[in-house]
Amino acid sequence: MGNLASAASICSEITVILAALAMLIKPIRNKLLGLDKLTDALKCQLRHDMLHTYYRHREDHTIRQYELEDFLYLYRGYKALGGNSFIDRIKSEIDEWEVVS
């Protein structure tokens, strides 16, 4: 029974060490491979596309169904990449607009 408890203790310690290593390795890997720059570029492009849709329709407060769906896909991707809350305000305005088929 003592061996089983010892093995369980060792396994839990190994798991903690591996989790700590994973937390340290991921940011280093992203920096070395340039993934952080790619993520920033993608967020910038998504934000640009969403703002383009917003400014095109903000005068009349109407949006076509397919443009709304496209905006929502862009928004989900933007937020998944860690986009800021500026776009949240834009989305809340668009949510109040009339949807045209």
trRosetta pair geometry for C-beta under 8 A, 3 or more apart (Angstrom, degrees):
i j d omega theta_ij theta_ji phi_ij phi_ji
1 4 5.7 -52 -154 32 37 113
1 5 6.6 33 151 -15 67 104
2 5 5.8 -54 -149 38 34 109
2 6 6.2 36 152 -20 66 108
3 6 5.6 -56 -147 38 32 113
3 7 6.2 33 154 -21 66 105
4 7 5.8 -52 -145 35 30 111
4 8 6.4 30 154 -18 63 106
5 8 5.7 -53 -146 37 31 112
5 9 6.3 35 153 -21 64 106
6 9 5.7 -54 -149 35 31 113
6 10 6.4 30 153 -18 64 105
7 10 5.8 -54 -148 37 32 110
7 11 6.3 33 153 -20 65 106
8 11 5.7 -53 -146 36 31 113
8 12 6.4 29 156 -18 64 105
9 12 5.9 -55 -148 36 30 108
9 13 6.5 29 153 -18 63 107
10 13 5.7 -56 -149 37 32 111
10 14 6.3 33 153 -20 66 106
11 14 5.7 -54 -147 36 31 112
11 15 6.4 34 153 -22 64 105
12 15 5.5 -50 -148 34 34 115
12 16 6.5 35 153 -19 64 103
13 16 5.8 -52 -150 35 33 111
13 17 6.4 32 152 -17 65 106
14 17 5.7 -56 -148 38 32 111
14 18 6.2 30 155 -18 66 107
15 18 5.8 -55 -145 38 29 109
15 19 6.3 30 156 -19 64 107
16 19 5.8 -55 -147 36 29 111
16 20 6.4 29 154 -18 63 106
17 20 5.8 -56 -150 36 31 111
17 21 6.4 31 152 -19 65 106
18 21 5.6 -53 -147 37 33 113
18 22 6.3 36 153 -22 65 104
19 22 5.7 -51 -148 33 32 113
19 23 6.6 33 153 -19 63 104
20 23 5.7 -54 -151 34 33 112
20 24 6.6 25 152 -13 64 108
21 24 5.8 -62 -150 41 33 107
21 25 5.8 27 158 -20 71 113
22 25 5.8 -55 -133 38 29 108
22 26 6.3 36 167 -30 63 104
23 26 6.6 -45 -144 21 23 111
24 27 7.2 -68 -167 37 31 97
24 28 6.7 18 151 -9 66 118
25 28 5.7 -70 -151 45 36 110
25 29 5.7 37 156 -24 75 110
26 29 5.8 -55 -142 36 27 111
26 30 6.4 27 159 -18 63 106
27 30 5.6 -53 -146 37 33 113
27 31 6.3 32 156 -19 66 107
28 31 5.8 -57 -149 37 30 110
28 32 6.2 26 156 -16 66 110
29 32 5.9 -57 -142 40 29 108
29 33 6.0 8 166 -1 66 115
29 35 7.4 16 123 14 76 132
30 33 6.4 -67 -138 49 22 97
30 35 4.2 -88 -144 63 73 112
30 36 4.9 85 150 -43 107 89
30 39 7.9 -10 -162 -6 120 132
31 34 7.8 27 179 -71 25 31
31 35 7.9 -54 -36 41 21 81
31 36 6.1 8 -89 0 54 129
34 37 4.8 -39 -174 34 82 116
34 38 6.2 86 129 -22 83 96
35 38 5.4 -53 -147 39 40 113
35 39 6.1 45 153 -23 69 104
36 39 5.6 -50 -146 35 31 114
36 40 6.5 33 153 -18 63 104
37 40 5.7 -52 -148 36 33 111
37 41 6.3 34 153 -19 65 105
38 41 5.6 -53 -147 37 32 111
38 42 6.3 31 155 -18 66 106
39 42 5.8 -55 -146 37 30 110
39 43 6.4 31 154 -19 64 105
39 81 5.6 175 -165 -163 95 111
39 82 7.6 32 164 37 127 112
40 43 5.7 -53 -147 36 31 112
40 44 6.4 34 153 -22 64 106
41 44 5.6 -54 -151 34 31 114
41 45 6.5 30 153 -17 65 105
42 45 5.7 -53 -148 36 33 110
42 46 6.3 33 154 -17 66 106
42 77 7.9 -97 154 152 112 114
42 81 6.2 -154 97 -115 113 163
43 46 5.7 -55 -146 39 31 111
43 47 6.1 32 156 -19 66 107
43 78 6.1 99 -138 -139 74 76
43 81 5.1 -154 -77 110 98 137
43 82 7.4 -55 -89 69 141 73
43 83 5.3 171 -146 -89 111 91
44 47 5.8 -55 -146 37 28 111
44 48 6.3 33 153 -23 63 106
45 48 5.6 -52 -147 33 31 115
45 49 6.5 29 155 -17 64 105
46 49 5.9 -56 -150 36 31 109
46 50 6.4 27 155 -16 65 107
46 74 5.1 166 -159 -170 90 91
46 77 5.7 -147 -117 96 146 110
46 78 4.3 -173 127 -79 139 97
46 81 7.4 145 20 30 152 140
46 83 7.1 -98 90 -77 129 142
47 50 5.9 -57 -147 39 31 109
47 51 6.2 26 157 -15 66 110
47 78 6.4 114 -64 -127 70 133
47 83 6.8 166 -69 -140 103 127
47 86 7.9 37 -140 84 123 118
47 87 6.3 -119 -120 -70 85 125
48 51 6.0 -60 -145 41 26 107
48 52 6.2 33 154 -26 63 106
49 52 5.6 -50 -147 30 30 116
49 53 6.8 30 154 -15 62 102
49 74 5.5 -136 94 -130 120 152
50 53 5.9 -55 -155 36 33 109
50 54 6.3 34 149 -20 66 109
50 71 5.9 98 -127 -143 82 83
50 74 5.1 -174 -67 116 97 135
50 75 6.4 100 -107 -71 138 76
50 78 6.9 -34 -24 -37 144 154
50 87 6.0 37 107 -138 156 118
50 90 6.5 106 144 113 113 146
50 91 7.9 -36 -170 -68 132 85
51 54 5.3 -52 -143 38 37 116
51 55 6.0 27 163 -13 71 107
51 90 7.0 -82 -94 -128 66 161
52 55 6.4 -58 -141 41 24 101
52 56 6.3 27 157 -23 60 111
53 56 5.9 -60 -148 33 27 113
53 57 6.6 -12 166 11 62 113
53 63 7.3 52 170 -134 104 121
53 67 5.7 164 -144 -179 121 109
53 70 7.3 176 -86 93 151 109
53 71 5.3 -142 100 -85 162 111
53 94 7.9 33 119 -109 110 142
54 57 6.8 -91 -156 50 22 86
54 58 5.8 36 162 -56 68 107
54 71 8.0 111 -55 -127 77 133
54 90 5.2 -54 -98 -164 153 117
54 93 7.4 71 -144 81 111 123
54 94 6.5 -92 -106 -66 88 115
55 58 5.8 -30 -125 0 32 119
57 60 6.3 -73 -164 55 66 88
57 61 7.2 116 151 -91 87 12
57 62 6.3 -117 -166 73 112 49
57 63 5.0 79 157 -85 168 80
57 67 7.5 131 -34 124 148 151
57 97 7.0 54 136 -151 122 159
58 61 7.1 23 -164 -73 35 58
58 93 7.6 11 -122 140 96 137
61 96 7.5 -44 -164 107 113 87
61 97 4.7 -157 179 -123 67 88
61 98 6.4 73 123 13 84 86
62 97 5.9 171 -101 175 21 106
62 98 4.6 -30 -108 71 83 95
62 99 7.5 157 -160 -95 71 13
62 100 5.1 43 173 -23 117 117
63 67 5.2 -125 -180 88 94 117
63 68 5.0 112 118 -63 123 93
63 71 7.5 -27 -180 -5 149 145
63 94 6.3 26 -22 -158 156 96
63 97 5.1 72 -1 110 102 141
63 98 7.6 156 23 81 63 48
63 99 6.1 -33 73 -111 80 60
63 100 7.0 176 83 22 26 86
64 67 4.4 85 61 9 87 108
64 68 7.0 -155 91 -9 43 85
64 99 7.6 62 -171 -165 14 67
64 100 5.4 -51 -99 75 55 90
64 101 7.5 26 -151 159 73 9
65 68 5.8 -57 -152 34 30 111
65 69 6.5 27 154 -16 65 105
65 99 5.6 71 -85 176 69 109
65 100 7.1 -122 -28 84 75 41
65 101 5.5 14 -18 -120 127 47
66 69 5.6 -50 -147 37 35 112
66 70 6.2 38 152 -20 65 106
67 70 5.5 -51 -145 38 33 113
67 71 6.2 39 152 -23 64 104
68 71 5.5 -51 -147 34 31 114
68 72 6.4 30 154 -19 64 104
68 94 7.1 167 -122 162 86 115
68 99 5.8 -33 -24 -119 157 109
69 72 5.8 -55 -149 35 31 110
69 73 6.6 32 152 -18 64 103
70 73 5.8 -53 -151 35 33 111
70 74 6.4 32 152 -17 65 107
71 74 5.7 -57 -150 39 31 112
71 75 6.1 35 151 -24 66 107
71 91 7.6 163 151 -113 112 83
71 94 6.3 -110 140 159 158 163
72 75 5.4 -49 -142 34 33 116
72 76 6.5 35 157 -20 64 101
73 76 6.0 -52 -149 33 30 109
73 77 6.6 26 154 -13 62 108
74 77 5.9 -61 -153 40 31 110
74 78 6.1 33 152 -23 67 109
75 78 5.6 -55 -145 35 30 114
75 79 6.3 23 159 -13 65 107
75 87 6.5 -179 -126 148 86 126
75 91 5.5 85 -125 -94 146 133
76 79 6.1 -58 -147 40 28 105
76 80 6.2 31 154 -22 64 109
77 80 5.6 -55 -145 35 30 113
77 81 6.5 23 158 -13 64 107
78 81 6.1 -64 -154 39 27 106
78 83 3.8 2 161 -17 87 156
78 87 5.9 -14 124 68 150 170
79 82 7.7 68 -175 -62 34 10
79 83 5.4 -75 -82 44 38 103
79 87 7.8 -135 -62 82 84 128
83 87 5.9 -3 142 23 131 136
84 87 7.1 117 78 8 63 88
85 88 4.5 -34 -163 17 68 126
85 89 7.2 71 147 -21 77 87
86 89 6.4 -53 -170 26 37 108
86 90 7.1 31 140 -12 66 106
87 90 5.2 -51 -151 39 48 116
87 91 6.0 50 150 -23 74 102
88 91 5.7 -53 -146 37 30 111
88 92 6.4 32 154 -21 64 104
89 92 5.8 -52 -148 33 31 111
89 93 6.8 32 152 -17 62 102
90 93 5.9 -56 -157 34 32 110
90 94 6.4 28 150 -16 67 108
91 94 5.6 -56 -145 39 35 110
91 95 6.3 45 153 -30 66 101
92 95 5.6 -43 -148 25 33 119
92 96 7.3 29 154 -16 58 102
93 96 6.1 -64 -164 33 36 107
93 97 7.2 46 143 -36 66 99
94 97 5.4 -39 -157 8 45 120
